[in-house]
Each structure stands twice: as structure tokens, then as C-alpha cells.
């Protein structure tokens, strides 16, 4: 079984080599500092809500995400969290749960994300474990076949905690990714077991290990992103303390998903903290009305960033369709984003402004977008 699985991976790696080479031509896969003299000194980074994507929309919809694609394709790099486990051909994957909250997918969803422009993925979340240990390894393998840079899971604890790096022109982005979630201990990566880079709120060893990884990333890259999937009970203020600690350790941007709803934005010690971006794609099999309307609303974050940091962030409101096409493909066609316009778009941005005001964050509401400038912050 394992031999046929590895043979299948090898064949598909060869099939995707041309796509990977094309990605390197666009994004620059060489070592830091290897760019030509005319490469850009800053990059345009897009940060999305979580991608809970079980189905390839190209099979069901004529023009999915049509208003979103121009934003993503204009970016130098696009980041999201992959909120599913991917079962590749031949993977001996076994479900760890069997209810409407199981989220597994085929490899074609990764091909769709790559086509959108996604280049950087966090893999550390509660649904990473939905196919167990074999699913962790399968997801990593399929992500690498697509040429996507990833962090947050690994064949052992060292690999799961380690930073990943993406070269964009003359800039190197580092990513450290962890999960603070309620899962079986079997989901946790150890020195001898594949799994998720876990951060338990009460475990100082987890804290220190991950801070060390952030510092490592800061020493080896120009810009550091820390991702945390935060969906567990912790004392009030714990997430804020952790996010700020990552900035103090050298991170430039902290971004989180978990509870599928929008949360506030903070500027701390020169760093950008996004406490929760909700959903980008949300393939839930739950009944209509299970979630309130704000679960189907989020923002796309655009950051212009250079080696010396960032100075401006733009937020574009998006709305997901809570209802799919009536009929047998209802669930396959629900949960996709489009740019929110008019009153709805303004309301989403006003909610983001209200959620951010307790942190002293000043965000300016414009026509269809909102802007945060570091120079405007107190």
C-alpha cells in the first residue's frame, strides 16, 4: 500500500513540475538576495480568511470568485489557512470523525487555490487531523506537489514547528504556524510522530518552542508572518498576550483564524495583528441558519510591505453565499466569496472598525474599502 502511494506521489510530482517551475519564475524560488538588480524592493501581500474548501468550484460554477480573482492575481503573494485534510491517491487515510464537521478534500482544491494565486499556506488547525496522521502526511505531500509553501504540520515536532520561507523578489517571507485547539493528544506532533505544531495555553514548553521558531524566522527572513489557529478555552487576554509576544520576538504580522467570524485589528510595537479574519471559503454541511450572518462576511487584507516593515493596510469587504444552487450540488456551491458592495460592504467595514477600536486602532472608511496607516496610529 505504502509503495503504491509513494509511486503515485512521484508520478504526480513529475506531472506538476512545469507548474512548479512557472511558480518559481513568478515568485522567485532562489535563495535570498539572488534576485536581479531590478527586482522589487517591496511586495504586495494579500491575507485571506480561512479556506475551508472541500470542493473544486470549477466543476460546479461557470465563473467562481470572479470579483475576487483580480485582487489576488495582482498580488505578489497570497496567504491563507487550509482548513481541510487532503487525501491524495493511494493514501491510507481514515476519518477521525464522522459528522457534518468532518472536512476532507481531494487534491484538486489545492490546484484551484494555486490558480487563484495562493502561494503560502498554514496547515495547523483542528481539521488538519480529520484524516489522522496519514492525512497530515498526505496534505503535506499534496501541497508540495503544487509548489505551495507551507508550515504548521510535519513528519515530527521539529518539522512542524520550523519556519517556512517564500522568496518574493528581493524579499524573503518567513512563516511560523501553530494551532491552539481542542484535539486529541494524538494530533500533536512529537519527536517521533507526525502531527500539528500545537500551542497549549498552559504549556510553557510550547510557548518557548514557538517563540524560538519566530526568532529563527526573523533572523533568516525580511518579513515574518505568525499564524495561529485559535479555537479553544483560554483565559481572557491570553491570545492578545501571545500575539504581542510574537511581535516582540520579531514577527511583523500576526494573523489568526478559529471561530469563523471577523475580529479586531491591532497595531502593536510596529507590528500588525489580525485577531480573526473569519472565512474566505466556507464549505459547511450544516443546515441553513446554523450560523449567524456575520459568519458569511469577512475582509481581504492587502499589505504593502518592505524589509523595513509595512506602512499601509487596505481592507476589502467580502460576502459568502450561505445558500448554494438548489438541487444535488447545494453544498458544493455554497460558501464562496465575492466582493461586498453598497450598504453591505460599508456595514462589514464599519463592523471591522468597531471591533478594532478597543485596541486603539484607527481605520479610515473609504468608498468600498477601508485603510489603516501606521503613521495615523497613536
Secondary structure as UniProt FT lines:
FT   HELIX           2..15
FT   HELIX           17..27
FT   TURN            32..33
FT   TURN            37..38
FT   STRAND          42..47
FT   STRAND          50..52
FT   HELIX           57..59
FT   TURN            64..65
FT   HELIX           66..73
FT   STRAND          77..82
FT   STRAND          85..86
FT   TURN            89..90
FT   TURN            100..101
FT   STRAND          104..105
FT   HELIX           108..116
FT   STRAND          120..122
FT   HELIX           126..129
FT   TURN            130..131
FT   HELIX           132..145
FT   TURN            146..147
FT   STRAND          149..151
FT   STRAND          153..154
FT   HELIX           157..161
FT   STRAND          164..168
FT   TURN            169..170
FT   STRAND          171..181
FT   HELIX           185..187
FT   TURN            191..192
FT   STRAND          195..196
FT   TURN            201..202
FT   HELIX           204..220
FT   STRAND          223..231
FT   TURN            236..237
FT   HELIX           238..248
FT   TURN            249..250
FT   STRAND          253..258
FT   STRAND          265..268
FT   TURN            269..270
FT   STRAND          271..274
FT   STRAND          279..282
FT   TURN            288..289
FT   HELIX           293..296
FT   STRAND          297..306
FT   TURN            307..308
FT   STRAND          309..320
FT   TURN            328..330
FT   HELIX           331..333
FT   STRAND          337..339
FT   HELIX           342..357
FT   TURN            358..360
FT   STRAND          364..365
FT   STRAND          369..373
FT   HELIX           374..376
//
